[in-house]
Amino acid sequence: METWLEFGMMGLFLASFLAATILPLGSEVVLSVLLLNGLDPVSLVAVATLGNVLGSLTNYALGFWGGTYLVSNVLKVPPAKLESAQQHFKTYGTWSLLLAWVPVIGDPLTVVAGLLKVNIGWFLLLVTVGKLARYIVVAFVTLSPG
């Protein structure tokens, strides 16, 4: 964890960005380590949210411009994950993007949003709200006494 301290905000941004792509990474631990070492909570939450939203926007772009072929054959998103994300969209519509932060289903949701050409304004609003709320909760729990 010492490495994350060396990279500070830039490390958090990178971890948050990569965690929002199809790579199996998490950024909550990095955020918590930086919080516990006295860095500004508001700045950290903002940087983590920005990185994570931009990672989701990358997924959206891959779905939007790459289509099903790129998602399935190049990115190797398992058909079950893609089908699950599409089912969430059929059931809950665009509002399901509030769950873009949820492990396993979140990344495919953002790819499917691109495939379905979801309005970019709604995409950014809903994804940002969900991810910001998650990072606020992580920061609150990390900094809560006892």
PyMOL commands that set and color helices and strands:
alter all, ss='L'
color gray80, all
select helices_A, chain A and resi 2-19+28-36+41-74+79-99+106-115+120-143
alter helices_A, ss='H'
color red, helices_A
deselect
rebuild
show_as cartoon
